[in-house]
């Protein structure tokens, strides 16, 4: 089953991603690596996980970031079948003081990568707490893909 077929089976529609005219761009490809800019959730509560936002809502926000990053990869590559594997993920969690469950939040991202790419969705990862994120979102994630 192709990644797009798997997304259809999961009922997931990818967002359209455009380069735009800002200095930063959603992705940079160097050789067989695709680096993405940080992606924030398109919906969900704002605020700090462990405070205003529950771990479950943070997990959902991280999953939403995964959907966004898959949209970036599709825009960059034309077809998600051109992803060889997910290499590295940096998950940033807007964390309340003393909150330490960032890995459980970023599992929302990681779990979807494995659902879509199987064993090739498993990746190296950092899940870190931040004192704040742009727009007071709860999660931001960037990713490096190996591509054909």
N, CA, C and O atoms as CSV, one atom per row, in Angstrom:
chain,resi,resn,atom,element,x,y,z
A,1,UNK,N,N,0.842,-1.177,0.000
A,1,UNK,CA,C,0.000,0.000,0.000
A,1,UNK,C,C,0.890,1.245,0.000
A,1,UNK,O,O,1.832,1.331,0.787
A,2,UNK,N,N,0.599,2.199,-0.869
A,2,UNK,CA,C,1.395,3.425,-0.947
A,2,UNK,C,C,1.068,4.330,0.254
A,2,UNK,O,O,0.024,4.167,0.885
A,3,UNK,N,N,1.955,5.274,0.565
A,3,UNK,CA,C,1.647,6.208,1.645
A,3,UNK,C,C,0.336,6.974,1.415
A,3,UNK,O,O,-0.431,7.178,2.356
A,4,UNK,N,N,0.075,7.396,0.171
A,4,UNK,CA,C,-1.170,8.112,-0.118
A,4,UNK,C,C,-2.393,7.222,0.105
A,4,UNK,O,O,-3.415,7.680,0.616
A,5,UNK,N,N,-2.284,5.949,-0.280
A,5,UNK,CA,C,-3.393,5.010,-0.040
A,5,UNK,C,C,-3.618,4.827,1.452
A,5,UNK,O,O,-4.759,4.750,1.906
A,6,UNK,N,N,-2.531,4.756,2.218
A,6,UNK,CA,C,-2.657,4.609,3.666
A,6,UNK,C,C,-3.349,5.835,4.264
A,6,UNK,O,O,-4.211,5.696,5.131
A,7,UNK,N,N,-2.978,7.037,3.807
A,7,UNK,CA,C,-3.617,8.260,4.298
A,7,UNK,C,C,-5.102,8.266,3.968
A,7,UNK,O,O,-5.920,8.652,4.803
A,8,UNK,N,N,-5.457,7.843,2.760
A,8,UNK,CA,C,-6.869,7.762,2.385
A,8,UNK,C,C,-7.602,6.794,3.301
A,8,UNK,O,O,-8.708,7.083,3.756
A,9,UNK,N,N,-6.992,5.648,3.571
A,9,UNK,CA,C,-7.582,4.650,4.469
A,9,UNK,C,C,-7.804,5.232,5.869
A,9,UNK,O,O,-8.782,4.901,6.539
A,10,UNK,N,N,-6.885,6.101,6.301
A,10,UNK,CA,C,-6.994,6.730,7.622
A,10,UNK,C,C,-7.937,7.940,7.608
A,10,UNK,O,O,-8.213,8.526,8.655
A,11,UNK,N,N,-8.428,8.310,6.421
A,11,UNK,CA,C,-9.326,9.460,6.313
A,11,UNK,C,C,-8.611,10.790,6.441
A,11,UNK,O,O,-9.206,11.779,6.869
A,12,UNK,N,N,-7.335,10.821,6.070
A,12,UNK,CA,C,-6.523,12.032,6.208
A,12,UNK,C,C,-6.332,12.693,4.857
A,12,UNK,O,O,-5.912,12.050,3.895
A,13,UNK,N,N,-6.642,13.978,4.788
A,13,UNK,CA,C,-6.403,14.780,3.597
A,13,UNK,C,C,-5.247,15.731,3.908
A,13,UNK,O,O,-5.262,16.430,4.921
A,14,UNK,N,N,-4.254,15.750,3.029
A,14,UNK,CA,C,-3.084,16.592,3.256
A,14,UNK,C,C,-3.359,18.038,2.855
A,14,UNK,O,O,-4.087,18.293,1.895
A,15,UNK,N,N,-2.777,18.981,3.590
A,15,UNK,CA,C,-2.924,20.385,3.221
A,15,UNK,C,C,-2.088,20.707,1.982
A,15,UNK,O,O,-1.103,20.031,1.683
A,16,UNK,N,N,-2.499,21.736,1.284
A,16,UNK,CA,C,-1.714,22.263,0.171
A,16,UNK,C,C,-0.619,23.146,0.758
A,16,UNK,O,O,-0.880,23.948,1.654
A,17,UNK,N,N,0.585,23.002,0.262
A,17,UNK,CA,C,1.721,23.777,0.762
A,17,UNK,C,C,2.353,24.516,-0.409
A,17,UNK,O,O,2.682,23.915,-1.432
A,18,UNK,N,N,2.518,25.824,-0.249
A,18,UNK,CA,C,3.146,26.635,-1.287
A,18,UNK,C,C,4.408,27.276,-0.728
A,18,UNK,O,O,4.516,27.513,0.475
A,19,UNK,N,N,5.353,27.551,-1.608
A,19,UNK,CA,C,6.612,28.166,-1.180
A,19,UNK,C,C,6.384,29.594,-0.716
A,19,UNK,O,O,6.944,29.995,0.304
A,20,UNK,N,N,5.587,30.371,-1.426
A,20,UNK,CA,C,5.338,31.758,-1.041
A,20,UNK,C,C,6.528,32.645,-1.359
A,20,UNK,O,O,7.469,32.227,-2.034
A,21,UNK,N,N,6.474,33.890,-0.860
A,21,UNK,CA,C,7.532,34.846,-1.185
A,21,UNK,C,C,8.286,35.339,0.047
A,21,UNK,O,O,9.006,36.335,-0.021
A,22,UNK,N,N,8.123,34.647,1.168
A,22,UNK,CA,C,8.859,35.020,2.376
A,22,UNK,C,C,10.297,34.516,2.299
A,22,UNK,O,O,10.605,33.634,1.498
A,23,UNK,N,N,11.180,35.075,3.134
A,23,UNK,CA,C,12.573,34.614,3.111
A,23,UNK,C,C,12.715,33.140,3.489
A,23,UNK,O,O,13.583,32.446,2.959
A,24,UNK,N,N,11.865,32.656,4.406
A,24,UNK,CA,C,11.973,31.247,4.762
A,24,UNK,C,C,11.059,30.444,3.856
A,24,UNK,O,O,10.036,30.945,3.391
A,25,UNK,N,N,11.432,29.200,3.610
A,25,UNK,CA,C,10.637,28.328,2.755
A,25,UNK,C,C,10.298,27.056,3.527
A,25,UNK,O,O,10.979,26.727,4.498
A,26,UNK,N,N,9.254,26.334,3.110
A,26,UNK,CA,C,8.809,25.170,3.881
A,26,UNK,C,C,9.766,23.989,3.857
A,26,UNK,O,O,9.714,23.135,4.742
A,27,UNK,N,N,10.642,23.926,2.854
A,27,UNK,CA,C,11.581,22.816,2.767
A,27,UNK,C,C,12.819,23.227,1.981
A,27,UNK,O,O,12.816,24.174,1.195
A,28,UNK,N,N,13.882,22.459,2.237
A,28,UNK,CA,C,15.109,22.555,1.447
A,28,UNK,C,C,15.550,21.125,1.179
A,28,UNK,O,O,15.632,20.301,2.090
A,29,UNK,N,N,15.829,20.847,-0.081
A,29,UNK,CA,C,16.337,19.528,-0.438
A,29,UNK,C,C,17.808,19.649,-0.779
A,29,UNK,O,O,18.210,20.488,-1.586
A,30,UNK,N,N,18.604,18.798,-0.152
A,30,UNK,CA,C,20.028,18.716,-0.449
A,30,UNK,C,C,20.327,17.242,-0.703
A,30,UNK,O,O,20.285,16.422,0.215
A,31,UNK,N,N,20.625,16.919,-1.948
A,31,UNK,CA,C,20.883,15.527,-2.299
A,31,UNK,C,C,19.672,14.664,-2.007
A,31,UNK,O,O,18.574,14.930,-2.495
A,32,UNK,N,N,19.879,13.631,-1.207
A,32,UNK,CA,C,18.781,12.721,-0.893
A,32,UNK,C,C,18.150,13.007,0.467
A,32,UNK,O,O,17.495,12.140,1.047
A,33,UNK,N,N,18.350,14.235,0.977
A,33,UNK,CA,C,17.719,14.622,2.249
A,33,UNK,C,C,16.785,15.805,2.025
A,33,UNK,O,O,17.121,16.755,1.318
A,34,UNK,N,N,15.615,15.732,2.636
A,34,UNK,CA,C,14.632,16.805,2.595
A,34,UNK,C,C,14.472,17.327,4.023
A,34,UNK,O,O,14.010,16.610,4.911
A,35,UNK,N,N,14.861,18.582,4.230
A,35,UNK,CA,C,14.759,19.242,5.524
A,35,UNK,C,C,13.506,20.111,5.512
A,35,UNK,O,O,13.285,20.863,4.562
A,36,UNK,N,N,12.695,20.017,6.543
A,36,UNK,CA,C,11.499,20.857,6.592
A,36,UNK,C,C,11.626,21.911,7.678
A,36,UNK,O,O,12.290,21.713,8.695
A,37,UNK,N,N,10.968,23.039,7.430
A,37,UNK,CA,C,10.844,24.070,8.462
A,37,UNK,C,C,9.902,23.554,9.537
A,37,UNK,O,O,9.128,22.627,9.298
A,38,UNK,N,N,9.964,24.150,10.718
A,38,UNK,CA,C,9.051,23.777,11.785
A,38,UNK,C,C,7.610,23.982,11.352
A,38,UNK,O,O,7.284,24.959,10.678
A,39,UNK,N,N,6.756,23.054,11.744
A,39,UNK,CA,C,5.331,23.103,11.381
A,39,UNK,C,C,4.521,23.090,12.672
A,39,UNK,O,O,4.787,22.303,13.580
A,40,UNK,N,N,3.535,23.969,12.738
A,40,UNK,CA,C,2.656,24.044,13.908
A,40,UNK,C,C,1.300,23.455,13.541
A,40,UNK,O,O,0.993,23.311,12.357
A,41,UNK,N,N,0.487,23.113,14.530
A,41,UNK,CA,C,-0.824,22.535,14.220
A,41,UNK,C,C,-1.747,23.560,13.563
A,41,UNK,O,O,-1.659,24.759,13.828
A,42,UNK,N,N,-2.629,23.063,12.703
A,42,UNK,CA,C,-3.585,23.943,12.031
A,42,UNK,C,C,-4.810,24.212,12.900
A,42,UNK,O,O,-5.530,25.185,12.677
A,43,UNK,N,N,-5.043,23.364,13.876
A,43,UNK,CA,C,-6.192,23.519,14.778
A,43,UNK,C,C,-5.774,23.126,16.187
A,43,UNK,O,O,-4.629,22.734,16.417
A,44,UNK,N,N,-6.693,23.230,17.112
A,44,UNK,CA,C,-6.450,22.764,18.470
A,44,UNK,C,C,-6.221,23.890,19.440
A,44,UNK,O,O,-6.082,25.050,19.053
A,45,UNK,N,N,-6.185,23.536,20.709
A,45,UNK,CA,C,-6.028,24.565,21.742
A,45,UNK,C,C,-4.630,25.160,21.743
A,45,UNK,O,O,-3.660,24.513,21.346
A,46,UNK,N,N,-4.547,26.382,22.190
A,46,UNK,CA,C,-3.258,27.063,22.338
A,46,UNK,C,C,-2.905,27.086,23.813
A,46,UNK,O,O,-3.775,27.004,24.679
A,47,UNK,N,N,-1.622,27.199,24.080
A,47,UNK,CA,C,-1.164,27.284,25.452
A,47,UNK,C,C,-0.129,26.230,25.771
A,47,UNK,O,O,0.347,25.512,24.892
A,48,UNK,N,N,0.207,26.151,27.031
A,48,UNK,CA,C,1.258,25.247,27.482
A,48,UNK,C,C,0.694,23.874,27.853
A,48,UNK,O,O,-0.295,23.757,28.576
A,49,UNK,N,N,1.359,22.843,27.330
A,49,UNK,CA,C,0.992,21.480,27.693
A,49,UNK,C,C,1.404,21.262,29.145
A,49,UNK,O,O,2.488,21.665,29.566
A,50,UNK,N,N,0.537,20.630,29.882
A,50,UNK,CA,C,0.767,20.453,31.310
A,50,UNK,C,C,0.182,21.607,32.110
A,50,UNK,O,O,0.261,21.622,33.339
A,51,UNK,N,N,-0.395,22.557,31.425
A,51,UNK,CA,C,-1.059,23.707,32.046
A,51,UNK,C,C,-2.415,23.879,31.391
A,51,UNK,O,O,-3.394,23.248,31.790
A,52,UNK,N,N,-2.467,24.745,30.371
A,52,UNK,CA,C,-3.711,25.004,29.638
A,52,UNK,C,C,-4.121,23.840,28.741
A,52,UNK,O,O,-5.307,23.677,28.453
A,53,UNK,N,N,-3.171,23.036,28.298
A,53,UNK,CA,C,-3.393,21.989,27.305
A,53,UNK,C,C,-3.032,20.638,27.910
A,53,UNK,O,O,-1.985,20.495,28.540
A,54,UNK,N,N,-3.907,19.640,27.716
A,54,UNK,CA,C,-3.651,18.289,28.235
A,54,UNK,C,C,-2.629,17.565,27.359
A,54,UNK,O,O,-2.376,17.967,26.224
A,55,UNK,N,N,-2.054,16.508,27.892
A,55,UNK,CA,C,-1.129,15.673,27.120
A,55,UNK,C,C,-1.859,15.095,25.910
A,55,UNK,O,O,-1.284,15.017,24.824
A,56,UNK,N,N,-3.116,14.691,26.082
A,56,UNK,CA,C,-3.894,14.118,24.983
A,56,UNK,C,C,-4.106,15.147,23.866
A,56,UNK,O,O,-3.991,14.817,22.685
A,57,UNK,N,N,-4.414,16.387,24.242
A,57,UNK,CA,C,-4.573,17.433,23.229
A,57,UNK,C,C,-3.234,17.775,22.577
A,57,UNK,O,O,-3.187,18.092,21.388
A,58,UNK,N,N,-2.151,17.715,23.345
A,58,UNK,CA,C,-0.822,17.918,22.771
A,58,UNK,C,C,-0.468,16.824,21.782
A,58,UNK,O,O,0.119,17.097,20.735
A,59,UNK,N,N,-0.819,15.583,22.106
A,59,UNK,CA,C,-0.606,14.450,21.207
A,59,UNK,C,C,-1.349,14.692,19.888
A,59,UNK,O,O,-0.793,14.485,18.810
A,60,UNK,N,N,-2.610,15.132,19.985
A,60,UNK,CA,C,-3.410,15.422,18.785
A,60,UNK,C,C,-2.786,16.557,17.983
A,60,UNK,O,O,-2.797,16.522,16.753
A,61,UNK,N,N,-2.244,17.558,18.661
A,61,UNK,CA,C,-1.583,18.671,17.977
A,61,UNK,C,C,-0.331,18.182,17.254
A,61,UNK,O,O,-0.055,18.620,16.137
A,62,UNK,N,N,0.423,17.287,17.873
A,62,UNK,CA,C,1.620,16.734,17.232
A,62,UNK,C,C,1.233,15.892,16.015
A,62,UNK,O,O,1.934,15.913,15.003
A,63,UNK,N,N,0.141,15.163,16.103
A,63,UNK,CA,C,-0.359,14.394,14.959
A,63,UNK,C,C,-0.743,15.345,13.821
A,63,UNK,O,O,-0.481,15.063,12.651
A,64,UNK,N,N,-1.365,16.470,14.174
A,64,UNK,CA,C,-1.716,17.468,13.173
A,64,UNK,C,C,-0.450,18.035,12.509
A,64,UNK,O,O,-0.440,18.294,11.305
A,65,UNK,N,N,0.600,18.223,13.291
A,65,UNK,CA,C,1.884,18.661,12.716
A,65,UNK,C,C,2.410,17.618,11.723
A,65,UNK,O,O,2.978,17.972,10.690
A,66,UNK,N,N,2.220,16.340,12.037
A,66,UNK,CA,C,2.658,15.270,11.135
A,66,UNK,C,C,1.914,15.352,9.810
A,66,UNK,O,O,2.516,15.189,8.749
A,67,UNK,N,N,0.619,15.602,9.863
A,67,UNK,CA,C,-0.173,15.743,8.646
A,67,UNK,C,C,0.361,16.919,7.831
A,67,UNK,O,O,0.501,16.821,6.612
A,68,UNK,N,N,0.657,18.019,8.500
A,68,UNK,CA,C,1.222,19.174,7.815
A,68,UNK,C,C,2.564,18.873,7.183
A,68,UNK,O,O,2.830,19.289,6.055
A,69,UNK,N,N,3.419,18.147,7.903
A,69,UNK,CA,C,4.741,17.821,7.352
A,69,UNK,C,C,4.643,16.842,6.189
A,69,UNK,O,O,5.454,16.898,5.265
A,70,UNK,N,N,3.666,15.953,6.225
A,70,UNK,CA,C,3.447,15.075,5.070
A,70,UNK,C,C,2.992,15.888,3.865
A,70,UNK,O,O,3.345,15.572,2.729
A,71,UNK,N,N,2.205,16.939,4.114
A,71,UNK,CA,C,1.824,17.854,3.036
A,71,UNK,C,C,3.033,18.561,2.448
A,71,UNK,O,O,3.117,18.757,1.236
A,72,UNK,N,N,3.968,18.944,3.308
A,72,UNK,CA,C,5.207,19.572,2.837
A,72,UNK,C,C,5.995,18.587,1.973
A,72,UNK,O,O,6.450,18.940,0.885
A,73,UNK,N,N,6.153,17.362,2.453
A,73,UNK,CA,C,6.907,16.357,1.693
A,73,UNK,C,C,6.247,16.081,0.344
A,73,UNK,O,O,6.937,15.943,-0.666
A,74,UNK,N,N,4.940,16.002,0.321
A,74,UNK,CA,C,4.233,15.762,-0.944
A,74,UNK,C,C,4.438,16.934,-1.904
A,74,UNK,O,O,4.660,16.726,-3.097
A,75,UNK,N,N,4.367,18.163,-1.391
A,75,UNK,CA,C,4.588,19.340,-2.236
A,75,UNK,C,C,6.008,19.348,-2.795
A,75,UNK,O,O,6.222,19.703,-3.954
A,76,UNK,N,N,6.971,18.959,-1.974
A,76,UNK,CA,C,8.376,18.971,-2.395
A,76,UNK,C,C,8.699,17.848,-3.371
A,76,UNK,O,O,9.501,18.028,-4.287
A,77,UNK,N,N,8.074,16.686,-3.177
A,77,UNK,CA,C,8.467,15.488,-3.918
A,77,UNK,C,C,7.455,15.048,-4.967
A,77,UNK,O,O,7.784,14.254,-5.848
A,78,UNK,N,N,6.234,15.551,-4.882
A,78,UNK,CA,C,5.190,15.160,-5.827
A,78,UNK,C,C,4.450,13.901,-5.444
A,78,UNK,O,O,3.295,13.719,-5.829
A,79,UNK,N,N,5.099,13.025,-4.690
A,79,UNK,CA,C,4.516,11.737,-4.330
A,79,UNK,C,C,5.223,11.243,-3.066
A,79,UNK,O,O,6.452,11.219,-3.010
A,80,UNK,N,N,4.458,10.856,-2.069
A,80,UNK,CA,C,5.072,10.387,-0.816
A,80,UNK,C,C,5.798,9.056,-0.975
A,80,UNK,O,O,6.547,8.655,-0.085
A,81,UNK,N,N,5.588,8.370,-2.088
A,81,UNK,CA,C,6.353,7.147,-2.346
A,81,UNK,C,C,7.823,7.460,-2.581
A,81,UNK,O,O,8.659,6.557,-2.577
A,82,UNK,N,N,8.145,8.740,-2.786
A,82,UNK,CA,C,9.542,9.152,-2.934
A,82,UNK,C,C,10.245,9.333,-1.593
A,82,UNK,O,O,11.440,9.630,-1.563
A,83,UNK,N,N,9.530,9.160,-0.488
A,83,UNK,CA,C,10.162,9.161,0.834
A,83,UNK,C,C,10.730,7.770,1.074
A,83,UNK,O,O,10.007,6.775,1.017
A,84,UNK,N,N,12.025,7.710,1.342
A,84,UNK,CA,C,12.685,6.433,1.640
A,84,UNK,C,C,12.489,6.101,3.108
A,84,UNK,O,O,12.154,4.971,3.463
A,85,UNK,N,N,12.703,7.106,3.964
A,85,UNK,CA,C,12.490,6.912,5.402
A,85,UNK,C,C,12.446,8.248,6.109
A,85,UNK,O,O,12.914,9.263,5.593
A,86,UNK,N,N,11.874,8.229,7.297
A,86,UNK,CA,C,11.917,9.379,8.196
A,86,UNK,C,C,13.203,9.229,8.986
A,86,UNK,O,O,13.417,8.208,9.639
A,87,UNK,N,N,14.072,10.249,8.930
A,87,UNK,CA,C,15.402,10.140,9.527
A,87,UNK,C,C,15.433,10.722,10.938
A,87,UNK,O,O,15.813,10.035,11.886
A,88,UNK,N,N,15.033,11.992,11.078
A,88,UNK,CA,C,15.195,12.707,12.349
A,88,UNK,C,C,14.027,13.656,12.554
A,88,UNK,O,O,13.597,14.342,11.627
A,89,UNK,N,N,13.528,13.687,13.762
A,89,UNK,CA,C,12.419,14.563,14.148
A,89,UNK,C,C,12.851,15.396,15.346
A,89,UNK,O,O,13.444,14.881,16.294
A,90,UNK,N,N,12.547,16.688,15.292
A,90,UNK,CA,C,12.697,17.569,16.446
A,90,UNK,C,C,11.307,18.044,16.817
A,90,UNK,O,O,10.676,18.793,16.071
A,91,UNK,N,N,10.834,17.607,17.967
A,91,UNK,CA,C,9.522,17.998,18.469
A,91,UNK,C,C,9.677,18.963,19.628
A,91,UNK,O,O,10.326,18.656,20.628
A,92,UNK,N,N,9.075,20.133,19.482
A,92,UNK,CA,C,9.142,21.172,20.513
A,92,UNK,C,C,7.759,21.327,21.147
A,92,UNK,O,O,6.763,21.504,20.446
A,93,UNK,N,N,7.709,21.258,22.457
A,93,UNK,CA,C,6.449,21.322,23.180
A,93,UNK,C,C,6.440,22.568,24.050
A,93,UNK,O,O,7.335,22.763,24.873
A,94,UNK,N,N,5.435,23.408,23.868
A,94,UNK,CA,C,5.222,24.576,24.715
A,94,UNK,C,C,4.824,24.024,26.084
A,94,UNK,O,O,3.692,23.577,26.266
A,95,UNK,N,N,5.736,24.054,27.033
A,95,UNK,CA,C,5.587,23.310,28.276
A,95,UNK,C,C,5.393,24.206,29.496
A,95,UNK,O,O,6.087,25.208,29.669
A,96,UNK,N,N,4.438,23.823,30.332
A,96,UNK,CA,C,4.255,24.489,31.616
A,96,UNK,C,C,5.464,24.178,32.498
A,96,UNK,O,O,6.093,23.134,32.327
A,97,UNK,N,N,5.798,25.060,33.433
A,97,UNK,CA,C,6.918,24.786,34.337
A,97,UNK,C,C,6.759,23.418,35.017
A,97,UNK,O,O,5.696,23.094,35.545
A,98,UNK,N,N,7.820,22.641,34.992
A,98,UNK,CA,C,7.828,21.335,35.634
A,98,UNK,C,C,7.265,20.210,34.784
A,98,UNK,O,O,7.321,19.050,35.195
A,99,UNK,N,N,6.722,20.517,33.607
A,99,UNK,CA,C,6.161,19.474,32.741
A,99,UNK,C,C,7.295,18.656,32.138
A,99,UNK,O,O,8.268,19.223,31.641
A,100,UNK,N,N,7.181,17.329,32.175
A,100,UNK,CA,C,8.252,16.476,31.679
A,100,UNK,C,C,7.810,15.367,30.746
A,100,UNK,O,O,8.580,14.444,30.484
A,101,UNK,N,N,6.592,15.435,30.239
A,101,UNK,CA,C,6.082,14.378,29.366
A,101,UNK,C,C,6.130,14.746,27.880
A,101,UNK,O,O,5.262,14.335,27.110
A,102,UNK,N,N,7.130,15.507,27.483
A,102,UNK,CA,C,7.255,15.894,26.080
A,102,UNK,C,C,7.284,14.685,25.136
A,102,UNK,O,O,6.666,14.740,24.073
A,103,UNK,N,N,7.985,13.586,25.491
A,103,UNK,CA,C,7.983,12.438,24.586
A,103,UNK,C,C,6.581,11.891,24.309
A,103,UNK,O,O,6.287,11.499,23.179
A,104,UNK,N,N,5.714,11.859,25.323
A,104,UNK,CA,C,4.355,11.356,25.124
A,104,UNK,C,C,3.571,12.260,24.165
A,104,UNK,O,O,2.742,11.774,23.396
A,105,UNK,N,N,3.826,13.554,24.209
A,105,UNK,CA,C,3.174,14.486,23.298
A,105,UNK,C,C,3.656,14.251,21.869
A,105,UNK,O,O,2.837,14.124,20.958
A,106,UNK,N,N,4.958,14.192,21.660
A,106,UNK,CA,C,5.521,14.061,20.318
A,106,UNK,C,C,5.268,12.678,19.729
A,106,UNK,O,O,5.432,12.479,18.525
A,107,UNK,N,N,4.870,11.723,20.562
A,107,UNK,CA,C,4.443,10.423,20.031
A,107,UNK,C,C,3.305,10.587,19.030
A,107,UNK,O,O,3.145,9.745,18.145
A,108,UNK,N,N,2.507,11.655,19.148
A,108,UNK,CA,C,1.448,11.905,18.174
A,108,UNK,C,C,2.000,12.054,16.770
A,108,UNK,O,O,1.382,11.610,15.802
A,109,UNK,N,N,3.161,12.678,16.658
A,109,UNK,CA,C,3.854,12.810,15.365
A,109,UNK,C,C,4.439,11.466,14.954
A,109,UNK,O,O,4.194,10.983,13.848
A,110,UNK,N,N,5.203,10.875,15.840
A,110,UNK,CA,C,5.927,9.642,15.523
A,110,UNK,C,C,4.990,8.499,15.164
A,110,UNK,O,O,5.257,7.744,14.228
A,111,UNK,N,N,3.900,8.369,15.900
A,111,UNK,CA,C,2.964,7.275,15.632
A,111,UNK,C,C,2.391,7.364,14.221
A,111,UNK,O,O,2.240,6.342,13.553
A,112,UNK,N,N,2.068,8.578,13.757
A,112,UNK,CA,C,1.526,8.705,12.404
A,112,UNK,C,C,2.590,8.383,11.355
A,112,UNK,O,O,2.273,7.784,10.327
A,113,UNK,N,N,3.839,8.765,11.592
A,113,UNK,CA,C,4.897,8.427,10.627
A,113,UNK,C,C,5.000,6.906,10.461
A,113,UNK,O,O,5.184,6.414,9.347
A,114,UNK,N,N,4.884,6.174,11.555
A,114,UNK,CA,C,4.953,4.708,11.484
A,114,UNK,C,C,3.696,4.154,10.815
A,114,UNK,O,O,3.783,3.194,10.049
A,115,UNK,N,N,2.532,4.739,11.089
A,115,UNK,CA,C,1.306,4.292,10.421
A,115,UNK,C,C,1.414,4.439,8.909
A,115,UNK,O,O,0.960,3.571,8.164
A,116,UNK,N,N,2.010,5.526,8.458
A,116,UNK,CA,C,2.071,5.826,7.026
A,116,UNK,C,C,3.215,5.097,6.329
A,116,UNK,O,O,3.024,4.572,5.232
A,117,UNK,N,N,4.404,5.053,6.942
A,117,UNK,CA,C,5.585,4.504,6.280
A,117,UNK,C,C,6.037,3.155,6.835
A,117,UNK,O,O,7.029,2.603,6.358
A,118,UNK,N,N,5.346,2.619,7.815
A,118,UNK,CA,C,5.744,1.340,8.401
A,118,UNK,C,C,7.099,1.452,9.082
A,118,UNK,O,O,7.394,2.460,9.723
A,119,UNK,N,N,7.900,0.445,8.948
A,119,UNK,CA,C,9.225,0.417,9.588
A,119,UNK,C,C,10.077,1.613,9.173
A,119,UNK,O,O,10.886,2.094,9.966
A,120,UNK,N,N,9.911,2.098,7.947
A,120,UNK,CA,C,10.682,3.253,7.474
A,120,UNK,C,C,10.198,4.568,8.076
A,120,UNK,O,O,10.798,5.616,7.838
A,121,UNK,N,N,9.137,4.521,8.840
A,121,UNK,CA,C,8.669,5.701,9.560
A,121,UNK,C,C,9.328,5.857,10.920
A,121,UNK,O,O,9.229,6.915,11.543
A,122,UNK,N,N,10.007,4.799,11.389
A,122,UNK,CA,C,10.729,4.887,12.665
A,122,UNK,C,C,11.925,5.804,12.480
A,122,UNK,O,O,12.564,5.789,11.428
A,123,UNK,N,N,12.236,6.607,13.498
A,123,UNK,CA,C,13.220,7.669,13.311
A,123,UNK,C,C,13.938,8.010,14.612
A,123,UNK,O,O,13.487,7.666,15.705
A,124,UNK,N,N,15.062,8.693,14.460
A,124,UNK,CA,C,15.723,9.315,15.609
A,124,UNK,C,C,14.893,10.542,15.975
A,124,UNK,O,O,14.259,11.142,15.108
A,125,UNK,N,N,14.894,10.922,17.268
A,125,UNK,CA,C,14.006,12.012,17.660
A,125,UNK,C,C,14.510,12.713,18.917
A,125,UNK,O,O,15.118,12.110,19.801
A,126,UNK,N,N,14.229,14.009,18.954
A,126,UNK,CA,C,14.367,14.793,20.177
A,126,UNK,C,C,12.999,15.366,20.487
A,126,UNK,O,O,12.318,15.868,19.593
A,127,UNK,N,N,12.590,15.297,21.740
A,127,UNK,CA,C,11.321,15.879,22.191
A,127,UNK,C,C,11.671,16.794,23.359
A,127,UNK,O,O,12.019,16.327,24.444
A,128,UNK,N,N,11.576,18.098,23.126
A,128,UNK,CA,C,12.062,19.053,24.114
A,128,UNK,C,C,10.968,20.031,24.532
A,128,UNK,O,O,10.034,20.310,23.780
A,129,UNK,N,N,11.111,20.534,25.738
A,129,UNK,CA,C,10.186,21.526,26.261
A,129,UNK,C,C,10.682,22.929,25.972
A,129,UNK,O,O,11.877,23.214,26.043
A,130,UNK,N,N,9.741,23.798,25.644
A,130,UNK,CA,C,10.022,25.205,25.371
A,130,UNK,C,C,9.165,26.061,26.291
A,130,UNK,O,O,8.070,25.656,26.683
A,131,UNK,N,N,9.659,27.235,26.631
A,131,UNK,CA,C,8.897,28.166,27.450
A,131,UNK,C,C,7.818,28.888,26.674
A,131,UNK,O,O,6.987,29.577,27.265
A,132,UNK,N,N,7.815,28.742,25.358
A,132,UNK,CA,C,6.811,29.345,24.497
A,132,UNK,C,C,7.108,29.001,23.053
A,132,UNK,O,O,8.240,28.672,22.696
A,133,UNK,N,N,6.077,29.080,22.227
A,133,UNK,CA,C,6.215,28.845,20.791
A,133,UNK,C,C,5.425,29.919,20.053
A,133,UNK,O,O,4.543,30.542,20.645
A,134,UNK,N,N,5.720,30.154,18.770
A,134,UNK,CA,C,5.030,31.208,18.021
A,134,UNK,C,C,3.502,31.066,18.098
A,134,UNK,O,O,2.955,29.973,17.953
A,135,UNK,N,N,2.843,32.184,18.327
A,135,UNK,CA,C,1.382,32.173,18.397
A,135,UNK,C,C,0.834,31.410,19.581
A,135,UNK,O,O,-0.361,31.120,19.635
A,136,UNK,N,N,1.692,31.082,20.532
A,136,UNK,CA,C,1.307,30.324,21.721
A,136,UNK,C,C,0.758,28.934,21.389
A,136,UNK,O,O,-0.021,28.372,22.159
A,137,UNK,N,N,1.173,28.369,20.218
A,137,UNK,CA,C,0.760,27.011,19.881
A,137,UNK,C,C,1.378,26.039,20.876
A,137,UNK,O,O,2.354,26.363,21.553
A,138,UNK,N,N,0.807,24.859,20.956
A,138,UNK,CA,C,1.283,23.886,21.933
A,138,UNK,C,C,2.459,23.052,21.439
A,138,UNK,O,O,3.234,22.536,22.244
A,139,UNK,N,N,2.600,22.915,20.106
A,139,UNK,CA,C,3.618,22.019,19.548
A,139,UNK,C,C,4.142,22.594,18.235
A,139,UNK,O,O,3.404,23.233,17.485
A,140,UNK,N,N,5.422,22.359,17.969
A,140,UNK,CA,C,6.018,22.622,16.660
A,140,UNK,C,C,6.978,21.477,16.361
A,140,UNK,O,O,7.710,21.030,17.244
A,141,UNK,N,N,6.975,21.002,15.118
A,141,UNK,CA,C,7.809,19.849,14.762
A,141,UNK,C,C,8.502,20.106,13.425
A,141,UNK,O,O,7.896,20.606,12.477
A,142,UNK,N,N,9.783,19.753,13.374
A,142,UNK,CA,C,10.507,19.745,12.105
A,142,UNK,C,C,11.022,18.334,11.871
A,142,UNK,O,O,11.153,17.545,12.807
A,143,UNK,N,N,11.313,18.024,10.609
A,143,UNK,CA,C,11.673,16.646,10.269
A,143,UNK,C,C,12.679,16.622,9.118
A,143,UNK,O,O,12.707,17.524,8.280
A,144,UNK,N,N,13.490,15.592,9.096
A,144,UNK,CA,C,14.390,15.323,7.975
A,144,UNK,C,C,13.975,13.981,7.383
A,144,UNK,O,O,13.904,12.974,8.087
A,145,UNK,N,N,13.702,13.982,6.073
A,145,UNK,CA,C,13.354,12.772,5.338
A,145,UNK,C,C,14.505,12.372,4.434
A,145,UNK,O,O,15.163,13.236,3.855
A,146,UNK,N,N,14.763,11.062,4.302
A,146,UNK,CA,C,15.600,10.566,3.224
A,146,UNK,C,C,14.675,10.337,2.040
A,146,UNK,O,O,13.600,9.755,2.185
A,147,UNK,N,N,15.102,10.803,0.854
A,147,UNK,CA,C,14.220,10.731,-0.311
A,147,UNK,C,C,14.952,10.132,-1.509
A,147,UNK,O,O,16.181,10.074,-1.548
A,148,UNK,N,N,14.159,9.689,-2.483
A,148,UNK,CA,C,14.719,9.132,-3.735
A,148,UNK,C,C,15.218,10.251,-4.610
A,148,UNK,O,O,15.724,10.002,-5.704
